[in-house]
C-alpha cells in the first residue's frame, strides 16, 4: 500500500494557517485542514508508554514509533486518494525530532505575524463576543482588562506564549533546515508570488490557485471556545489596513518579539518582509 507524504503546518495563532490550508485545499493532490487531534493523541500515547508507566518496560522504542506513525495513517485513511497531507498543529514546532523520525522527508511551514497584531486580532475577537466568557481565560481575573488578557495569553503555556517559545526552539534547533517561516501579511498581499515559493520548498510541482474563490469555515470548532469567527476565511485573499485597538504600550512591547527577522543562527527558510518601524495600522487580511 502506498502512503501519502506528510508535511506539517505550525507556527503562531492568528497568523494565516487557516488561510494557507484553504489555499492548499484547492490542489486536488493535497489535503489540508485546521488543527487535527493527531498531536494530542500521539503525545498522550507516548506519555502512557513512557518511563514509569505501567507499560514503559515492555513496549520498545521501535514499537512506539510504529504506533505513532500508525496514528497518522489511520486518522487519514479516508484520504487515500491524496498524495500529500498537511497536518496542522501549533505543537509541531516543539516536536520536529519526533516527527522527522517518522517522516524523514517531512517539511514544516510555520505561519508567523508581528505578535502585536496577533494580540490585536485576539482582543478584537474577544470584544466582538461580549456575551461569552470564552475558554481562552480560566477566571474573571484573567479576562478582566486588556492588560490581564494579553499577559495571560503570552504565558509559556497559553495560546500565544506556548507556540512562540516552541517556534523559537525550532528556529534555532538542529532541524531548522526543514522549517519554512511564512509571514502572514505577505501571503495575504501577494499570494501569487508566495505560493510558488512554498511549492519550491516542498519539492512539489506548482499548481494554479484561484485566490478570488476560497472556501473555509469551522464554526463547530470555534463554538466551544466561546469566540466565533476564528476560522472563517473570506472568499477573496486581500489586504486592508486598520488601526490597532491595543493601548500603545502593549503594542510596542509585543512588536519587538519577531525573532525570525534575525536569521544569523538559523538554517531555516524565511518568507518575510524586511522589518520596518511598526505603525498602529496593519493588515486585516483574509481571516475575519
Secondary structure, DSSP 8 states (H G I E B T S, - for coil): ----EEEEEEE-TTSSHHHHHHHHTTSTTEEEEEE-SHHHHHHHHHHHHSTTSTTTTTS-HHHHHHHHHHHHHHHTGGGTT-SEEEEE-GGGGGGHHHHHHH-TT--EEEEE--HHHHHHHHHHHHHT-TT---TT-SSTTTTSSHHHHHHHHTSTTSTTHHHHHHHHHHHHSTTGGGEEEEEHHHHHH-HHHHHHHHHHHHT-------TT------HHHHHTTT-TTTT-B-SS----EEE--S-HHHHHHHHT--GGG--TT---EEE--------SEEE--SB-
